């Protein structure tokens, strides 16, 4: 039962993130980590990317947060793997690992670019 509900919940939460992004961004104008520590967080740009998706501006979303393209491709794959459940653990973990590498790679790039090192 839960395997059938999981993809629906995932798609609903993704839709809610895109639809509620303008409301949330109007109340939280700045990244708390950037405000407190003066460094970008791993998700810096994601809010602007969600706003661009809300406007159906895919290119603007990808410019704001480059890993978003991979996330849009990999998240449905992860939901499919969760529903099917017959995939080996080694293969099932690969998409999530790719997402983590992309997000961390983007974060390192942001850190270097913001400090003038790149």
Buried (B, 14 or more C-beta within 10 A) or exposed (E): EEEEEBBEEBEEEBEEBBEEBEEEBEEEEEBEBBEEEEBBBBBBBBBBBBBBBBEEBBEBBBBBBBBBBBBBEBBBBBBEBBBEEEEEEEEBEEBBEBBEEBBEEBBEEBBEEBEEEE
